[in-house]
Amino acid sequence: MSVQPEAAPVIAPEKTQTSRRAWGILLFAGVCEIAFAVSTDGSRGFTNLPWSIATVITAAATIFTLSLALRTIDVGVGYAVWTGIGASGAAIFGAIIFGESLGPLRILFLAVIITGVICLKLAGGSTDSAKSDD
């Protein structure tokens, strides 16, 4: 009697495409999160009208796009990636736009965050079959 190894599950092309789309939306949500954080700083406590308007618009955009991505991506992974992108981007753009300090130690730990985000993406985190429309 021989034991046959289990065949690897076949991933349907439409699920792969859905997963790629969800990760793209999550990336865009992260960009919106960067814009939200930077515009919040620029609003100076909602005393600067153009920056304040940008804050409200980007807040709505980041939450909306995150919620779309979480239809497919696990919430723990999606939220971690979203906040990682937002935190790293906000630190980098805060330094560029507002002249905030970004020393070697901060750069090191931002690299750790970015590495973690990349590793989470490579580890997966999509549950296309588990998150179906009921």
All heavy atoms as an XYZ file, in Angstrom:
966
protein
N       0.842     -1.171      0.000
C       0.000      0.000      0.000
C       0.890      1.238      0.000
O       1.725      1.414      0.870
C      -0.900     -0.042      1.233
C      -1.718      1.200      1.399
S      -2.705      1.147      2.883
C      -4.285      0.815      2.181
N       0.743      2.092     -0.987
C       1.543      3.310     -1.067
C       0.716      4.519     -0.630
O      -0.487      4.567     -0.830
C       2.073      3.516     -2.477
O       1.007      3.783     -3.343
N       1.402      5.450     -0.046
C       0.741      6.666      0.410
C       1.015      7.759     -0.615
O       2.171      8.059     -0.927
C       1.263      7.098      1.802
C       0.631      8.393      2.229
C       1.019      6.004      2.817
N      -0.035      8.317     -1.142
C       0.082      9.390     -2.125
C       0.156     10.737     -1.404
O      -0.639     10.991     -0.506
C      -1.143      9.395     -3.057
C      -1.305      8.153     -3.887
C      -0.287      8.132     -5.011
O       0.147      9.159     -5.490
N       0.103      6.928     -5.427
N       1.095     11.578     -1.775
C       1.129     12.911     -1.154
C      -0.094     13.714     -1.601
O      -0.602     13.535     -2.707
C       2.420     13.526     -1.693
C       2.741     12.763     -2.923
C       2.146     11.383     -2.752
N      -0.539     14.571     -0.688
C      -1.685     15.419     -1.025
C      -1.292     16.421     -2.089
O      -0.204     17.001     -2.055
C      -2.155     16.195      0.210
C      -3.169     15.448      1.021
C      -3.745     16.321      2.115
O      -4.103     17.485      1.841
O      -3.825     15.822      3.240
N      -2.200     16.615     -3.043
C      -1.954     17.601     -4.095
C      -2.139     19.001     -3.516
O      -2.984     19.230     -2.652
C      -2.924     17.382     -5.254
N      -1.340     19.913     -3.983
C      -1.470     21.308     -3.556
C      -2.801     21.854     -4.049
O      -3.243     21.515     -5.149
C      -0.316     22.135     -4.111
N      -3.462     22.686     -3.249
C      -4.735     23.235     -3.694
C      -4.547     24.123     -4.914
O      -3.550     24.832     -5.035
C      -5.216     24.052     -2.496
C      -4.007     24.298     -1.671
C      -3.059     23.176     -1.951
N      -5.492     24.037     -5.813
C      -5.454     24.861     -7.010
C      -6.168     26.166     -6.713
O      -7.283     26.168     -6.214
C      -6.140     24.142     -8.199
C      -6.157     25.025     -9.421
C      -5.453     22.820     -8.475
N      -5.500     27.254     -6.970
C      -6.086     28.573     -6.731
C      -6.704     29.054     -8.029
O      -6.038     29.135     -9.056
C      -5.021     29.575     -6.229
C      -4.439     29.076     -4.911
C      -5.622     30.955     -6.056
C      -3.274     29.881     -4.413
N      -7.972     29.362     -7.961
C      -8.679     29.829     -9.153
C      -8.139     31.190     -9.565
O      -7.834     32.019     -8.716
C     -10.170     29.928     -8.854
N      -8.010     31.427    -10.877
C      -7.475     32.700    -11.346
C      -8.255     33.909    -10.847
O      -7.681     34.943    -10.545
C      -7.558     32.597    -12.870
C      -7.658     31.146    -13.165
C      -8.291     30.512    -11.972
N      -9.576     33.774    -10.729
C     -10.365     34.925    -10.275
C     -10.078     35.255     -8.812
O     -10.120     36.410     -8.423
C     -11.864     34.714    -10.512
C     -12.477     33.511     -9.822
C     -12.390     32.217    -10.613
O     -11.872     32.205    -11.744
O     -12.838     31.194    -10.089
N      -9.743     34.258     -8.000
C      -9.384     34.525     -6.612
C      -8.033     35.210     -6.525
O      -7.827     36.085     -5.699
C      -9.404     33.247     -5.789
C     -10.811     32.756     -5.519
C     -10.820     31.660     -4.514
C     -12.266     31.251     -4.250
N     -12.373     30.280     -3.194
N      -7.099     34.799     -7.371
C      -5.793     35.445     -7.406
C      -5.940     36.895     -7.838
O      -5.331     37.786     -7.255
C      -4.844     34.697     -8.372
O      -4.742     33.349     -7.942
C      -3.483     35.329     -8.395
N      -6.771     37.126     -8.845
C      -6.999     38.492     -9.321
C      -7.670     39.323     -8.231
O      -7.309     40.482     -8.015
C      -7.854     38.472    -10.586
C      -8.026     39.827    -11.214
C      -8.832     39.754    -12.511
O      -9.430     38.748    -12.828
N      -8.824     40.841    -13.240
N      -8.635     38.738     -7.520
C      -9.306     39.443     -6.427
C      -8.313     39.790     -5.330
O      -8.331     40.889     -4.796
C     -10.446     38.565     -5.847
O     -11.371     38.276     -6.886
C     -11.154     39.260     -4.713
N      -7.419     38.856     -5.022
C      -6.409     39.094     -3.998
C      -5.451     40.207     -4.417
O      -5.134     41.087     -3.615
C      -5.626     37.813     -3.730
O      -4.643     38.026     -2.761
N      -5.009     40.180     -5.666
C      -4.118     41.245     -6.160
C      -4.804     42.597     -6.097
O      -4.203     43.595     -5.717
C      -3.678     40.953     -7.593
C      -2.411     40.159     -7.646
C      -1.824     40.169     -9.040
N      -1.551     38.785     -9.363
C      -1.977     38.144    -10.426
N      -2.683     38.749    -11.327
N      -1.693     36.885    -10.609
N      -6.067     42.628     -6.496
C      -6.835     43.878     -6.458
C      -6.950     44.386     -5.025
O      -6.782     45.573     -4.761
C      -8.224     43.669     -7.066
C      -9.009     44.953     -7.204
C     -10.377     44.764     -7.854
N     -10.295     44.043     -9.122
C     -10.966     42.925     -9.394
N     -11.793     42.391     -8.510
N     -10.845     42.341    -10.571
N      -7.214     43.473     -4.080
C      -7.341     43.865     -2.678
C      -6.030     44.449     -2.144
O      -6.035     45.447     -1.425
C      -7.775     42.664     -1.832
N      -4.905     43.830     -2.518
C      -3.609     44.353     -2.078
C      -3.323     45.711     -2.725
O      -2.734     46.584     -2.090
C      -2.490     43.356     -2.364
C      -2.463     42.264     -1.334
C      -2.987     41.016     -1.458
C      -1.930     42.347     -0.016
N      -2.798     40.316     -0.295
C      -2.153     41.098      0.611
C      -1.287     43.344      0.700
C      -1.749     40.832      1.922
C      -0.880     43.074      2.003
C      -1.111     41.837      2.596
N      -3.741     45.893     -3.961
C      -3.583     47.198     -4.604
C      -4.413     48.264     -3.915
O      -3.953     49.394     -3.699
N      -5.639     47.897     -3.558
C      -6.502     48.834     -2.836
C      -5.902     49.145     -1.470
O      -5.925     50.297     -1.017
C      -7.934     48.266     -2.709
C      -8.607     48.225     -4.083
C      -8.768     49.082     -1.731
C      -9.920     47.455     -4.114
N      -5.343     48.128     -0.805
C      -4.713     48.356      0.495
C      -3.512     49.281      0.368
O      -3.309     50.158      1.212
C      -4.298     47.028      1.131
C      -3.710     47.128      2.533
C      -4.707     47.740      3.510
C      -3.273     45.752      3.013
N      -2.738     49.116     -0.678
C      -1.610     50.021     -0.916
C      -2.115     51.454     -1.095
O      -1.560     52.391     -0.510
C      -0.816     49.577     -2.147
C       0.363     50.462     -2.536
C       1.406     50.505     -1.436
C       0.980     49.974     -3.832
N      -3.181     51.622     -1.881
C      -3.758     52.953     -2.069
C      -4.295     53.502     -0.749
O      -4.140     54.687     -0.454
C      -4.868     52.922     -3.130
C      -5.461     54.266     -3.401
C      -4.744     55.233     -4.093
C      -6.738     54.577     -2.954
C      -5.283     56.491     -4.331
C      -7.288     55.831     -3.183
C      -6.552     56.787     -3.877
N      -4.900     52.636      0.074
C      -5.379     53.065      1.395
C      -4.213     53.550      2.248
O      -4.339     54.539      2.985
C      -6.105     51.914      2.092
N      -3.069     52.882      2.130
C      -1.877     53.316      2.857
C      -1.383     54.674      2.399
O      -0.977     55.511      3.206
N      -1.438     54.917      1.095
C      -1.053     56.235      0.555
C      -2.018     57.303      1.078
O      -1.592     58.399      1.463
C      -1.020     56.204     -0.989
C      -0.855     57.593     -1.567
C       0.099     55.281     -1.471
N      -3.309     56.969      1.104
C      -4.297     57.906      1.656
C      -4.028     58.162      3.140
O      -4.213     59.279      3.624
C      -5.712     57.371      1.469
S      -6.284     57.347     -0.232
N      -3.579     57.126      3.850
C      -3.255     57.276      5.270
C      -2.064     58.224      5.459
O      -2.052     59.039      6.385
C      -2.954     55.904      5.884
C      -2.574     55.924      7.335
C      -3.700     56.337      8.270
O      -4.841     56.552      7.830
O      -3.422     56.460      9.479
N      -1.079     58.131      4.577
C       0.052     59.063      4.622
C      -0.453     60.484      4.400
O      -0.102     61.410      5.154
C       1.112     58.699      3.559
C       1.738     57.345      3.869
C       2.180     59.788      3.459
C       2.562     56.776      2.726
N      -1.281     60.665      3.376
C      -1.829     61.995      3.081
C      -2.655     62.517      4.246
O      -2.609     63.707      4.581
C      -2.669     61.932      1.808
N      -3.410     61.627      4.891
C      -4.214     62.022      6.051
C      -3.320     62.511      7.189
O      -3.565     63.572      7.774
C      -5.081     60.840      6.507
C      -5.715     61.041      7.847
C      -6.670     62.023      8.041
C      -5.364     60.239      8.917
C      -7.270     62.213      9.290
C      -5.947     60.420     10.156
C      -6.901     61.404     10.351
N      -2.288     61.763      7.510
C      -1.400     62.138      8.611
C      -0.685     63.460      8.322
O      -0.609     64.341      9.186
C      -0.378     61.027      8.864
N      -0.187     63.597      7.103
C       0.532     64.822      6.743
C      -0.417     66.021      6.739
O      -0.084     67.092      7.256
C       1.238     64.651      5.371
C       1.782     65.971      4.866
C       2.362     63.619      5.488
N      -1.615     65.840      6.196
C      -2.553     66.965      6.154
C      -3.071     67.316      7.548
O      -3.343     68.482      7.838
C      -3.710     66.685      5.193
O      -4.448     65.553      5.587
N      -3.165     66.330      8.432
C      -3.562     66.620      9.811
C      -2.524     67.510     10.476
O      -2.873     68.477     11.167
C      -3.737     65.310     10.615
O      -4.740     64.517      9.989
C      -4.143     65.589     12.042
N      -1.242     67.208     10.257
C      -0.182     68.061     10.799
C      -0.245     69.445     10.173
O      -0.138     70.456     10.869
C       1.183     67.420     10.563
C       2.304     68.163     11.273
O       2.053     68.775     12.323
O       3.443     68.107     10.779
N      -0.469     69.493      8.864
C      -0.529     70.776      8.167
C      -1.730     71.624      8.549
O      -1.701     72.848      8.412
N      -2.782     70.991      9.048
C      -3.982     71.745      9.422
C      -3.769     72.584     10.677
O      -4.553     73.489     10.946
C      -5.168     70.800      9.634
O      -5.077     70.130     10.875
N      -2.710     72.278     11.419
C      -2.382     73.016     12.646
C      -3.593     73.131     13.570
O      -4.036     74.221     13.929
C      -1.808     74.401     12.350
C      -0.588     74.403     11.478
C       0.608     73.878     12.241
N       1.779     73.894     11.374
C       2.639     72.912     11.322
N       2.476     71.846     12.062
N       3.678     72.966     10.535
N      -4.151     71.953     13.908
C      -5.306     71.935     14.800
C      -6.564     72.464     14.132
O      -7.391     73.092     14.769
N      -6.693     72.223     12.835
C      -7.828     72.662     12.018
C      -7.967     74.188     11.986
O      -9.061     74.729     11.904
C      -9.140     71.994     12.471
C      -9.235     70.561     12.054
C      -8.741     69.552     12.862
C      -9.796     70.222     10.837
C      -8.811     68.223     12.471
C      -9.873     68.897     10.437
C      -9.377     67.894     11.259
N      -6.822     74.869     12.018
C      -6.834     76.328     11.890
C      -6.440     76.774     10.483
O      -6.611     77.947     10.146
C      -5.875     76.987     12.911
O      -4.550     76.484     12.701
C      -6.316     76.679     14.340
N      -5.918     75.875      9.673
C      -5.534     76.169      8.299
C      -6.557     75.481      7.389
O      -6.570     74.257      7.276
C      -4.113     75.655      8.042
C      -3.602     75.981      6.669
O      -4.323     75.868      5.683
N      -2.332     76.358      6.601
N      -7.427     76.286      6.746
C      -8.561     75.734      6.010
C      -8.182     74.759      4.896
O      -8.738     73.659      4.852
C      -9.453     76.857      5.464
C     -10.748     76.388      4.794
C     -11.613     75.604      5.762
C     -11.500     77.572      4.210
N      -7.266     75.082      3.987
C      -6.953     74.112      2.919
C      -6.450     72.771      3.456
O      -6.872     71.713      2.989
C      -5.873     74.816      2.087
C      -6.065     76.265      2.371
C      -6.544     76.345      3.781
N      -5.565     72.808      4.433
C      -5.064     71.568      5.024
C      -6.176     70.840      5.784
O      -6.222     69.611      5.800
C      -3.897     71.848      5.966
C      -2.593     72.109      5.273
C      -2.023     73.328      5.052
C      -1.690     71.143      4.723
N      -0.826     73.173      4.399
C      -0.594     71.835      4.184
C      -1.707     69.755      4.631
C       0.481     71.198      3.582
C      -0.635     69.119      4.027
C       0.440     69.837      3.498
N      -7.070     71.581      6.411
C      -8.187     70.974      7.141
C      -9.129     70.241      6.188
O      -9.599     69.134      6.485
C      -8.960     72.029      7.928
O      -8.114     72.639      8.886
N      -9.417     70.849      5.047
C     -10.267     70.202      4.039
C      -9.588     68.924      3.532
O     -10.226     67.877      3.403
C     -10.582     71.174      2.885
C     -11.488     72.299      3.397
C     -11.221     70.451      1.706
C     -11.654     73.458      2.427
N      -8.282     69.025      3.276
C      -7.527     67.846      2.830
C      -7.569     66.746      3.889
O      -7.673     65.558      3.553
C      -6.086     68.229      2.517
N      -7.532     67.115      5.156
C      -7.593     66.138      6.244
C      -8.898     65.370      6.217
O      -8.918     64.133      6.308
C      -7.421     66.834      7.611
O      -6.142     67.466      7.642
C      -7.534     65.851      8.759
N     -10.002     66.070      6.082
C     -11.320     65.427      6.074
C     -11.464     64.500      4.857
O     -11.926     63.364      4.978
C     -12.440     66.480      6.110
C     -13.806     65.853      5.893
C     -12.401     67.251      7.420
N     -11.035     64.980      3.696
C     -11.156     64.180      2.467
C     -10.282     62.931      2.546
O     -10.735     61.824      2.230
C     -10.805     65.028      1.230
C     -11.878     66.096      1.016
C     -10.635     64.151     -0.012
C     -11.517     67.153     -0.014
N      -9.044     63.091      2.983
C      -8.150     61.929      3.035
C      -8.541     60.961      4.142
O      -8.332     59.754      4.002
C      -6.670     62.351      3.175
O      -6.525     63.181      4.339
C      -6.193     63.095      1.941
N      -9.135     61.458      5.231
C      -9.619     60.563      6.289
C     -10.722     59.661      5.738
O     -10.712     58.443      5.958
C     -10.132     61.363      7.482
N     -11.656     60.259      5.011
C     -12.738     59.463      4.420
C     -12.179     58.471      3.395
O     -12.588     57.303      3.362
C     -13.764     60.381      3.764
N     -11.241     58.921      2.586
C     -10.670     58.057      1.546
C      -9.905     56.880      2.148
O     -10.021     55.750      1.660
C      -9.749     58.861      0.628
N      -9.137     57.124      3.191
C      -8.339     56.041      3.764
C      -9.218     55.002      4.448
O      -8.992     53.796      4.314
C      -7.231     56.564      4.710
O      -6.344     55.493      4.988
C      -7.757     57.157      5.988
N     -10.254     55.434      5.156
C     -11.148     54.482      5.817
C     -11.956     53.695      4.782
O     -12.126     52.478      4.896
C     -12.083     55.208      6.808
C     -11.275     55.841      7.939
C     -13.144     54.265      7.355
C     -10.487     54.855      8.781
N     -12.445     54.378      3.761
C     -13.233     53.711      2.734
C     -12.404     52.662      2.000
O     -12.833     51.518      1.836
C     -13.798     54.735      1.749
C     -14.560     54.114      0.616
C     -15.800     53.526      0.828
C     -14.029     54.088     -0.667
C     -16.505     52.930     -0.212
C     -14.720     53.496     -1.708
C     -15.965     52.913     -1.482
N     -11.205     53.035      1.558
C     -10.394     52.078      0.803
C      -9.892     50.939      1.686
O      -9.800     49.800      1.224
C      -9.221     52.778      0.084
O      -8.483     53.563      1.040
C      -9.722     53.678     -1.031
N      -9.595     51.221      2.960
C      -9.218     50.147      3.874
C     -10.366     49.157      4.014
O     -10.155     47.944      3.968
C      -8.830     50.699      5.247
C      -8.548     49.646      6.326
C      -7.334     48.790      5.953
C      -8.360     50.309      7.678
N     -11.575     49.659      4.155
C     -12.719     48.760      4.312
C     -12.932     47.899      3.068
O     -13.319     46.736      3.173
C     -13.987     49.540      4.650
O     -14.424     50.299      3.554
N     -12.655     48.453      1.898
C     -12.754     47.654      0.671
C     -11.717     46.537      0.661
O     -12.019     45.397      0.313
C     -12.564     48.531     -0.570
C     -13.662     49.539     -0.901
C     -13.282     50.341     -2.134
C     -14.999     48.844     -1.094
N     -10.497     46.858      1.038
C      -9.426     45.849      1.046
C      -9.717     44.745      2.059
O      -9.414     43.575      1.813
C      -8.085     46.510      1.349
N     -10.337     45.110      3.184
C     -10.601     44.127      4.235
C     -11.734     43.170      3.886
O     -11.991     42.229      4.626
C     -10.881     44.826      5.571
C      -9.687     45.561      6.174
C     -10.074     46.189      7.512
C      -8.464     44.681      6.306
N     -12.366     43.378      2.757
C     -13.324     42.377      2.284
C     -12.606     41.078      1.944
O     -13.188     40.009      1.997
C     -14.048     42.875      1.027
C     -15.047     43.953      1.275
C     -15.649     44.350     -0.052
N     -16.779     45.235      0.102
C     -17.424     45.766     -0.911
N     -17.055     45.502     -2.161
N     -18.440     46.568     -0.699
N     -11.346     41.192      1.550
C     -10.567     40.040      1.105
C      -9.405     39.712      2.034
O      -9.123     38.557      2.291
C     -10.007     40.303     -0.312
O     -11.095     40.590     -1.179
C      -9.225     39.123     -0.837
N      -8.732     40.729      2.539
C      -7.528     40.541      3.349
C      -7.916     40.435      4.820
O      -8.789     41.169      5.285
C      -6.548     41.709      3.120
C      -6.126     41.751      1.649
C      -5.331     41.592      4.020
C      -5.355     42.988      1.253
N      -7.269     39.530      5.541
C      -7.514     39.389      6.977
C      -7.315     40.726      7.673
O      -6.367     41.458      7.376
C      -6.556     38.369      7.594
C      -6.802     36.952      7.119
O      -7.902     36.675      6.619
O      -5.881     36.121      7.261
N      -8.170     41.037      8.635
C      -8.129     42.334      9.293
C      -6.801     42.578     10.021
O      -6.263     43.683      9.976
C      -9.336     42.544     10.244
C      -9.285     41.608     11.433
C      -9.426     43.988     10.702
N      -6.262     41.569     10.673
C      -4.999     41.759     11.384
C      -3.856     42.111     10.452
O      -3.069     43.019     10.718
N      -3.767     41.398      9.348
C      -2.720     41.656      8.359
C      -2.983     42.986      7.657
O      -2.083     43.815      7.517
C      -2.633     40.503      7.338
C      -1.689     40.840      6.199
C      -2.206     39.223      8.025
N      -4.210     43.201      7.214
C      -4.551     44.433      6.498
C      -4.313     45.672      7.334
O      -3.733     46.652      6.866
N      -4.731     45.626      8.582
C      -4.553     46.788      9.455
C      -3.074     47.037      9.743
O      -2.621     48.181      9.738
C      -5.329     46.582     10.758
C      -5.306     47.801     11.643
C      -6.083     48.911     11.344
C      -4.499     47.849     12.774
C      -6.053     50.040     12.143
C      -4.468     48.969     13.579
C      -5.244     50.060     13.275
O      -5.207     51.181     14.068
N      -2.323     45.967      9.963
C      -0.890     46.120     10.227
C      -0.171     46.721      9.023
O       0.671     47.613      9.169
C      -0.279     44.767     10.598
N      -0.504     46.250      7.828
C       0.119     46.785      6.615
C      -0.282     48.249      6.426
O       0.560     49.105      6.146
C      -0.256     45.929      5.383
C       0.152     46.606      4.089
C       0.383     44.549      5.492
N      -1.555     48.540      6.602
C      -2.070     49.907      6.434
C      -1.392     50.877      7.396
O      -0.923     51.938      6.981
C      -3.579     49.869      6.660
C      -4.310     51.160      6.596
C      -4.509     51.939      5.500
C      -4.998     51.805      7.668
N      -5.280     53.034      5.833
C      -5.593     52.963      7.157
C      -5.171     51.495      9.017
C      -6.345     53.834      7.940
C      -5.916     52.348      9.798
C      -6.492     53.506      9.266
N      -1.312     50.514      8.665
C      -0.675     51.405      9.631
C       0.831     51.490      9.401
O       1.427     52.546      9.618
C      -0.960     50.972     11.080
O      -0.537     49.633     11.266
C      -2.421     51.131     11.423
N       1.435     50.376      8.964
C       2.874     50.405      8.677
C       3.206     51.345      7.538
O       4.150     52.143      7.616
N       2.406     51.270      6.476
C       2.601     52.186      5.347
C       2.384     53.625      5.806
O       3.181     54.518      5.505
C       1.646     51.841      4.178
C       2.004     50.496      3.559
C       1.663     52.942      3.114
C       0.959     49.968      2.586
N       1.307     53.838      6.551
C       0.986     55.188      7.015
C       2.043     55.765      7.936
O       2.459     56.914      7.783
N       2.489     54.963      8.888
C       3.486     55.443      9.850
C       4.821     55.747      9.172
O       5.432     56.804      9.408
C       3.682     54.418     10.956
N       5.267     54.838      8.327
C       6.547     55.049      7.640
C       6.469     56.240      6.694
O       7.355     57.100      6.684
C       6.928     53.796      6.839
O       7.044     52.699      7.688
N       5.411     56.273      5.910
C       5.250     57.381      4.963
C       5.093     58.718      5.641
O       5.651     59.728      5.191
N       4.343     58.749      6.740
C       4.153     60.012      7.466
C       5.480     60.520      8.026
O       5.764     61.719      7.976
C       3.140     59.827      8.587
N       6.303     59.614      8.530
C       7.606     60.029      9.057
C       8.500     60.570      7.945
O       9.155     61.611      8.102
C       8.280     58.853      9.757
N       8.493     59.884      6.811
C       9.340     60.316      5.690
C       8.854     61.653      5.120
O       9.633     62.590      4.942
C       9.390     59.224      4.603
C      10.134     57.996      5.142
C      10.032     59.743      3.324
C       9.957     56.736      4.314
N       7.550     61.748      4.840
C       7.030     62.989      4.261
C       6.989     64.135      5.273
O       7.096     65.296      4.891
C       5.657     62.757      3.624
C       5.751     62.080      2.297
C       5.562     60.716      2.182
C       6.077     62.807      1.157
C       5.667     60.080      0.955
C       6.193     62.181     -0.071
C       5.987     60.815     -0.177
N       6.847     63.804      6.570
C       6.941     64.844      7.601
C       8.317     65.483      7.597
O       8.459     66.699      7.759
N       9.329     64.660      7.378
C      10.697     65.184      7.306
C      10.889     66.032      6.048
O      11.515     67.090      6.085
C      11.700     64.042      7.331
N      10.323     65.577      4.925
C      10.487     66.295      3.660
C       9.695     67.603      3.648
O      10.222     68.658      3.300
C      10.050     65.404      2.477
C      11.008     64.215      2.322
C       9.971     66.200      1.181
C      10.517     63.138      1.365
N       8.425     67.538      4.044
C       7.537     68.705      3.923
C       7.694     69.678      5.089
O       7.722     70.892      4.888
C       6.069     68.244      3.803
C       5.878     67.446      2.511
C       5.105     69.435      3.843
C       4.533     66.757      2.378
N       7.785     69.155      6.314
C       7.788     70.018      7.488
C       9.140     70.122      8.170
O       9.267     70.761      9.209
C       6.736     69.543      8.496
C       5.344     69.512      7.934
C       4.654     68.320      7.809
C       4.716     70.681      7.520
C       3.373     68.281      7.293
C       3.434     70.655      7.006
C       2.755     69.458      6.886
N      10.159     69.482      7.612
C      11.504     69.571      8.169
C      11.662     68.869      9.513
O      12.541     69.223     10.300
N      10.818     67.867      9.778
C      10.922     67.132     11.039
C      12.183     66.274     11.026
O      12.653     65.865      9.972
C       9.674     66.274     11.236
C       8.410     67.113     11.355
C       7.132     66.297     11.340
O       7.192     65.070     11.100
O       6.065     66.893     11.561
N      12.719     66.010     12.225
C      13.980     65.269     12.297
C      13.764     63.804     11.921
O      12.726     63.209     12.204
C      14.569     65.366     13.706
O      13.741     64.712     14.631
N      14.763     63.250     11.271
C      14.727     61.853     10.850
C      16.156     61.318     10.963
O      16.870     61.181      9.977
C      14.205     61.755      9.411
C      13.775     60.386      8.913
C      12.647     59.829      9.776
C      13.304     60.464      7.474
N      16.564     61.039     12.196
C      17.920     60.586     12.459
C      18.135     59.128     12.090
O      17.204     58.418     11.696
N      19.371     58.665     12.239
C      19.727     57.296     11.852
C      18.915     56.219     12.577
O      18.506     55.226     11.978
C      21.207     57.180     12.223
C      21.697     58.570     12.344
C      20.526     59.420     12.694
N      18.654     56.406     13.862
C      17.901     55.417     14.614
C      16.451     55.349     14.127
O      15.882     54.268     13.989
C      17.953     55.737     16.106
C      17.650     54.593     17.063
C      18.526     53.381     16.768
C      17.827     55.033     18.503
N      15.855     56.492     13.847
C      14.494     56.511     13.300
C      14.455     55.842     11.931
O      13.525     55.100     11.629
C      13.968     57.936     13.186
C      13.584     58.533     14.510
C      12.921     59.872     14.340
N      12.582     60.440     15.624
C      11.956     61.575     15.782
N      11.615     62.294     14.739
N      11.678     62.026     16.993
N      15.445     56.109     11.112
C      15.507     55.484      9.785
C      15.617     53.964      9.928
O      14.953     53.213      9.208
C      16.682     56.060      8.958
C      16.386     57.515      8.602
C      16.925     55.230      7.700
C      17.559     58.258      7.984
N      16.423     53.497     10.877
C      16.569     52.064     11.120
C      15.218     51.435     11.471
O      14.827     50.420     10.894
C      17.572     51.810     12.247
C      17.633     50.362     12.747
C      18.212     49.442     11.674
C      18.430     50.267     14.027
N      14.506     52.047     12.393
C      13.237     51.454     12.819
C      12.139     51.607     11.773
O      11.237     50.769     11.685
C      12.823     51.989     14.185
C      13.698     51.438     15.282
C      14.490     52.274     16.037
C      13.762     50.072     15.523
C      15.316     51.765     17.029
C      14.580     49.552     16.508
C      15.359     50.395     17.266
N      12.202     52.636     10.948
C      11.283     52.726      9.813
C      11.560     51.585      8.828
O      10.632     51.000      8.269
C      11.409     54.079      9.113
C      10.814     55.265      9.872
C      11.178     56.569      9.176
C       9.318     55.133     10.007
N      12.837     51.276      8.642
C      13.200     50.147      7.774
C      12.670     48.836      8.349
O      12.227     47.957      7.602
C      14.716     50.083      7.594
N      12.678     48.705      9.667
C      12.126     47.508     10.308
C      10.627     47.421     10.034
O      10.103     46.345      9.704
C      12.416     47.519     11.832
C      11.629     46.437     12.553
C      13.901     47.367     12.090
N       9.915     48.542     10.142
C       8.472     48.560      9.859
C       8.219     48.177      8.407
O       7.354     47.336      8.112
C       7.863     49.943     10.172
C       7.877     50.206     11.670
C       6.434     50.043      9.624
C       7.497     51.639     12.046
N       8.954     48.773      7.499
C       8.768     48.490      6.071
C       9.067     47.025      5.768
O       8.337     46.369      5.016
C       9.628     49.446      5.219
C       9.088     50.880      5.348
C       9.652     49.012      3.756
C      10.011     51.949      4.825
N      10.116     46.488      6.375
C      10.441     45.073      6.205
C       9.306     44.197      6.722
O       8.921     43.206      6.082
C      11.761     44.731      6.928
O      12.804     45.550      6.397
C      12.112     43.265      6.775
N       8.732     44.560      7.848
C       7.606     43.821      8.397
C       6.399     43.843      7.482
O       5.725     42.824      7.289
N       6.127     44.996      6.886
C       5.006     45.116      5.950
C       5.234     44.212      4.744
O       4.325     43.488      4.305
C       4.821     46.593      5.507
C       3.910     46.705      4.308
C       4.274     47.419      6.666
N       6.439     44.223      4.215
C       6.759     43.377      3.056
C       6.623     41.900      3.425
O       6.046     41.111      2.674
C       8.172     43.697      2.515
C       8.181     45.103      1.896
C       8.622     42.658      1.500
C       9.570     45.639      1.604
N       7.105     41.533      4.595
C       7.002     40.129      5.024
C       5.550     39.708      5.230
O       5.177     38.582      4.907
C       7.810     39.904      6.303
S       9.599     39.982      6.019
N       4.718     40.593      5.760
C       3.297     40.276      5.906
C       2.656     40.037      4.547
O       1.846     39.127      4.377
C       2.567     41.410      6.638
C       2.712     41.412      8.148
C       2.141     42.695      8.731
C       2.027     40.203      8.754
N       3.016     40.853      3.571
C       2.475     40.668      2.225
C       2.920     39.329      1.654
O       2.125     38.581      1.097
C       2.916     41.821      1.315
C       2.733     41.609     -0.180
C       1.309     41.280     -0.580
C       1.148     41.173     -2.068
N       0.702     39.887     -2.531
N       4.188     39.001      1.817
C       4.705     37.747      1.289
C       4.118     36.530      2.007
O       4.001     35.456      1.419
C       6.235     37.723      1.385
C       6.968     38.752      0.523
C       8.466     38.713      0.808
C       6.690     38.522     -0.955
N       3.722     36.717      3.266
C       3.160     35.618      4.041
C       1.709     35.339      3.685
O       1.139     34.360      4.131
C       3.276     35.919      5.532
N       1.109     36.207      2.907
C      -0.287     35.996      2.517
C      -1.214     36.899      3.287
O      -0.907     38.039      3.544
N      -2.337     36.332      3.705
C      -3.276     37.112      4.494
C      -4.600     37.325      3.784
O      -5.446     38.023      4.282
N      -4.796     36.698      2.635
C      -6.076     36.811      1.950
C      -6.928     35.608      2.296
O      -6.446     34.486      2.351
C      -5.883     36.857      0.428
O      -5.230     38.039      0.086
N      -8.176     35.867      2.525
C      -9.107     34.778      2.812
C     -10.298     34.898      1.879
O     -11.410     35.113      2.304
C      -9.572     34.817      4.270
O     -10.097     36.124      4.536
C      -8.455     34.516      5.231
N     -10.023     34.775      0.580
C     -11.083     34.919     -0.411
C     -12.244     33.977     -0.139
O     -13.397     34.357     -0.213
C     -10.544     34.620     -1.820
C      -9.582     35.683     -2.293
O      -9.768     36.846     -1.926
O      -8.644     35.333     -3.021
N     -11.940     32.718      0.192
C     -13.021     31.756      0.396
C     -13.738     31.980      1.721
O     -14.911     31.698      1.837
C     -12.463     30.335      0.343
O     -11.484     30.155      1.345
N     -13.019     32.499      2.727
C     -13.625     32.711      4.030
C     -14.475     33.967      4.096
O     -15.334     34.091      4.934
C     -12.549     32.760      5.109
N     -14.211     34.913      3.243
C     -14.949     36.173      3.272
C     -15.834     36.291      2.057
O     -15.666     37.157      1.223
C     -13.975     37.355      3.343
C     -13.252     37.457      4.652
C     -12.544     38.766      4.759
C     -11.898     38.904      6.114
N     -11.318     40.212      6.309
N     -16.788     35.407      1.949
C     -17.706     35.467      0.823
C     -18.946     36.238      1.231
O     -19.227     36.418      2.407
C     -18.084     34.059      0.375
O     -18.720     33.378      1.437
N     -19.671     36.724      0.252
C     -20.909     37.433      0.534
C     -21.947     36.454      1.032
O     -22.236     35.459      0.396
C     -21.439     38.129     -0.744
C     -20.504     39.238     -1.190
O     -19.829     39.808     -0.320
O     -20.447     39.514     -2.405
N     -22.486     36.711      2.213
C     -23.502     35.821      2.783
C     -24.885     36.213      2.353
O     -25.251     37.264      2.126
C     -23.429     35.832      4.313
C     -22.127     35.186      4.796
O     -21.672     34.240      4.128
O     -21.596     35.637      5.815
